[in-house]
Amino acid sequence: MDNTSYIIKYVALYLRKNRGEEDTDLEKHRFVLRKICVKHGWKYVEYVEIASSETIEYRPKFKSLLSDVEEGIYDAVLVVDYQRLGRGELEDQGKIKRIFRDSETYIVTPEKIYNLVDDTDDLLVDVRGLLARQEYKITTKNLQRGKKVGARLGKWTNGPAPLPFVYVAAIKGLDVVPKKMLSTKK
């Protein structure tokens, strides 16, 4: 990433962890982004959330970040990968692009600085957004299929076990909690 032609002093770090990711993933992303800030002498504020990337409607920290970007508070927003901003519907992608373009706020990844005022970067973001959306749809479809197949094989695939059951990893299924243990769980 070459930042010699960009004036960047104040940035926001956007750190989003999907519910299925490890906690260490978030720390790794934070390490990478903070290192970039230190290297370039940028002052930063972190926006951190655990959320799905389907829509920005259910991502309060990201909505807050977009509002701050719209107000022109930051010169840039750092993300570990462009798709961390969102892989949702085209309306969401369009809104994100419009806010960054109109506020002339850069999107910075470890590999590139995107300037949405520049036609080439604008097109590149469109392509990356479409590819990220397609990847999300394929991943969701594969997860749903895996859950259905697992259920047909008699495996438990739907999150925490309801009482009076307990999930047993060895059998990838449920077992009944003994009655005496239930009475002591209050």
N, C-alpha and C positions, 0 to 999 in steps of 0.2 A: 504494500500500500504506500503510495507516494502522496504526501500531503503538502508538498511545497507550493502548489498553486491555490491552496485553500486557506482561508483565515478561519481557524477554529480555536476557540478558547473555552467555551462552556458547553458541556455535553451531558446528555442523559444516557445512562446505561439501562437497557431494557433486558431483564433476565426473566425468561419464562420457562418453567418446567412443566412438561406434560405430566399428568397424574401417573402414568406408567413408568416414567423415568426415575432413575436413582437420584437420591439427594446429592450424591457426589457430582453428578452432571452439572448441577447448578453452580456448585463451587468451582468446577473447572472453567465454566463460562465466565464467572466473575473474575477469576484469576487472569484469564486471557484479556478481558476487556480492561481491567484495571492496569494491566501491564502496558497496554496501548496508551492509556491516559498518562501514566507516569512518563513513558518514553517521549511523549509530545508536550508534556507540561499542561495538560488539559484539566480543568476543574470539572468535577462530575457529581451527579446525583443519581442514585439507583432507584429504579422502579422494578420491583420483584413480585412475581405472582406465580401461582400454580393454577394452570387453567388449560382447558381444551383450546385448540386453535380453530375450531369450526366457525365461530363468529366472534366479533369484537363486543357484541352485546353483553356477553357474560364474562368480560375481562375488565374489571373495574380499574385496575392499575394502568392498563393500556389506554383505556378511555381518558383517564386523568393525564397520561403522557400526551395523547393526541391534543387534548385541550391546551396543555402547556406549550406544545409545539406550535399550535395555531396562534397562540399569543406571542410567539417569537422569542420565547425565553432561552432557547438553546440554539447553538450554531449547528449542532449535529446530534444524532442519536446513534449510539453504538449498539450493535447486536452481533452475536457470534456468527449468525448466518441470516441472510435476508428473510428467509421464510419464518424466522422467529416472530416477525411482525404480524404475520397472518397468512393462512392458506385457505381462507374462507371464500365465500361467494364473491363474484366479481364486483358487487356493490361495495362490499367492505374494502376490497383492494383498491377500487376507484376512490373511495373516501380517503384512504391512507395516502395514496399518491397525491391527491388534490391538496391535502393539508401540508404535506412536505414540500410540494412544488410551490404553492402559494406563499408559504412562509419562508421559502428559500433555505430550508433546513436540510442539511446533508444526512444521508444514511451511510453509516460507516460500518464495515465489516473488517475482519483482519486482512482480507484480500483486496478490498476495493472501497473507494469513496464514491457513492452515487449522488449525483447532482441532478435532480429531476427537472431542473430548468433546461438542462442539456438534452437535446432530442435523442442522442444515442443512449444515454443513461436511462431516459424515459422508456425507450423501446426495450432496453435490456431488462428493466424492472417488470415491464409487461410480460415478457417471455418467462422470466424467473417466477413470476406470480402464477402464470398458467401452469407451468411445470410443477410448482409446489402444490397447487390445487389438485392436479391429477395424481400426484404422489399420495396426497392425503386421502383421496377417494379410494385408491387402490389399497392402501394400508387399512382403511376402515372396512372395506369389503373383505379383505383377507382375515381380519380379526373376527368379524361376524361369522364368516364361514368356519373358522377354527372353533369358535364357541359352539356352533351348531353341531359340528362333527364330534367335538368332545362330549357334548350332552348326549348325542346318539350312542356314544361308546360307554355311557354310564358315568362319565366324569362330571365333577362339579365345576362349572365354568362361570359362575355369576357372582363373584365377590364374596363378602363375608357370609358365613353360614348362619341361617336363622336358628333361633333356639327351638327345639331342644337338641340341635345338631352341632357338631364341631367338624371342621375340615381336617382331614387326615392326608398329609402330603404323600405318604407312602402309597396310598391307593388312589390318590387324586380324586377323592370322593368324600362323602359325609358319613359320620358315624353318630349314633345317638349318645348324648351326654348322659351318664348314669344319673338316676334320680337323686341320689344322695349328694352329688356334686351341684346339681341345680339348686337345691335348698340352701347351700352354703354360698352361693354366688350373689346374694343380695347385698 
